[in-house]
Amino acid sequence: MVAFGMVFLARQVNQRFAGIDIIEIISIRRYDAIRRGLFKQLQHR
């Protein structure tokens, strides 16, 4: 997947130059939001 490759590459670069991986934080928040959305869909059934 291209998106995964981009995140992985950005992670490698960010670890060299910065302590906090901003892209990883964004992806974690996005995953959290998706998981919450799926959980709500399951509750509605």
N, C-alpha and C positions, 0 to 999 in steps of 0.2 A: 504493500500500500504506500502511496506517495505521501499521504498525510503522516503516517507513522514514521517514515524516513525523515521527513522534515522535522518532526518533534525530536527524534533521536539525534539528528545532526545538531539542532539548536541546543539540546541538552549537553552535548559534548562541548560545544563552544562556550556555553554559559558557565559550565563547571570550571573552565579555565579562567574566565574573566570575572565572574561574579559568584557569590555564595548562594544566592537565592535564584532558583530557576523559575522565572516568571511564566514561561510557556507551560511548564509542568503544573504550576498553580492554576492557570486558566483551564487547562485540560481536566484537572481534578474537579474544579468547580463545575465545568460543563458535564462531566460524568455524574457528579452529584445531582445536578438538575435533571439529567436524563433518567437517573435511577429513581428520583422522587416522582417524576412524571409517570414512569412505568408503575410505581407503587400505587399512585392515585388511580391509574386505569384498572389495576387489579382490584382495588377496593370498590370501584363503581360496579363491578360485575356481580 
